[in-house]
Structure formats: structure tokens, C-alpha cells
Amino acid sequence: MPEGDTIFRAARTLHRALAGKRVVRFESVFPALTRVHDDSPLTDRLVESVSSAGKHLLMRFSGDLILRTHMRMSGSWHIYRPGETWQRPRRDMRVVVATDDFVAVGFNVPVAEFIAARKLARHDELRRLGPDLLGDRLDEADALARMRARPRDEIANVLLNQQVLAGIGNVYKSEVLFTCGVSPFATVQDLDDATLSKLIATGRRFLQANVHTSLAPMTTYTGFRRTTGRDNPRERLWVYGRARLPCRRCGTLVRVKKQGAGVRLTYWCPTCQPASS
Ligand SMILES: [Zn+2]
């Protein structure tokens, strides 16, 4: 699943390209979307803004309409100039929103729906989102309370739970826990408030740092992210993807294990992140 920073960057790139522009073409393979387009066309509406809320991407159109997409594991938005060759096959296309200058293509986007803007605040999935780590200000007390509400959950699973904190995906889950020296298998009740606060602050720092990384501006989904502060691509992550390689801090071999209801891979160093402290 893309991290929140990926969605944030995608939204920002799409916003820069599309905001204030008139839609000249709309296409989708989703009947629920094309039905809305048939009844009240997207064509000639203005793209008012594109923003992210956790891992949801919200494209607002004039006339009280929002396109909500969620990338889950496989989806991505690309942006092209008209006539430019797509980097993905046409069969992966799910949604196209085109202006005179740009063509935004959602590939393999598994979740897409139109919502009336006035109903957004009541939208179930969005309403349940925890504090957004990429929001302008973070309500840390709310984030802590949401963590404490799950005392017996393992901390790695809590960090991934978008109803606790919105933004952390599977890569940063392992990286944040390593950086803070916390075992992924510790339960929330094992950890004091200072440790939970540090996890929240570190997650926010990683996401923000990678939002400000300058990237090829026209690709909205890339695997580039780093937490070690180093530029060499082979050195940019502490533990994620490094099973059986020596820990960058202590040399112990990094371990990997499937964890949680989603059976997501967790990477950790058993020496730097001891099971009980
Ligand atoms: Zn270590």
C-alpha cells in the first residue's frame, strides 16, 4: 500500500496540473462513475482542487462533485501531456480526467466514487480516519487516545491502522519502529506515552521529509523514499526489505515476519528493538 506521502505528492502534482482548468474529457471503466457522467457530465466542469486525506485522493469539481479514489495496494495516478505515451497498458486504465493541457490517468485504482461535496463530511471512511500525519497541524492528543483505545494491539499493526493515524504504510511502519528502538510486537499497553509520542513524531517527520524530496514532477507514484538521510538508493532505508542483511547500527541480521490481520511483512532488528524493555 502506498504511504501517505505518496498520495500527498500525487495530489499535489495533480493539483498543480489540473486546478482551475476545465475538464474536456472524462472516461472510466467503472459503471457507477460513467452513470454520473452520463447524467451530469464532468465535461466543462472546473477542477477546483486535488487534495489528500490520509490515503484517499479527493478531486473536487465545480458543481458539488468530488471524485474520491483510494489506491489500496496497486493503484496509481499518472499525469501526461495530451498525446504522450502512457507508461502503463491501456487495460490498466480505470479513470481518465483530461484538460486542454494534461491527461490524468488512474491506473488499477480499485476504489473510485463520486460524492456530493456537501456529503463529504459525513462520508463513513473519511470520517473514521485518524489524525492525518501530513495535515498542517497534528492533533497529537487525539492520536495518542486512539492508540490507547487499542491496548492489546501490537504496535506495528496500530501504526498501519488508518483509523488511528492516517498516512503510515508498510515501509514506514518498520522504519519508524526501528528508528525509535521499539519492538514491532510490543502491545500498546507495554509502551509509555513518551514512546508513543516519539513514534507519532517520527512517522510525521518521515512522511514530511519525503513529501519535500524533489522528484521527477510528472510521476505521481514512485518507490523512492528514504529514512536514513542518505542518498545512495541502496542505503536509504534502515530495515525495510533488508531481511538477513546486517543491521546498519549493530550488525545483527535483520529479521522479517508476517504480522497482523493483513499479513504484512515486518522487518526489525532484534538487538536494536528488543522484545521487552
Ligand atoms: Zn541493530
Boltz pocket constraint, residues with backbone or C-beta under 6 A from the ligand:
constraints:
  - pocket:
      binder: B
      contacts: [[A, 247], [A, 248], [A, 249], [A, 250], [A, 251], [A, 252], [A, 269], [A, 270], [A, 271], [A, 272], [A, 273]]
      max_distance: 6.0
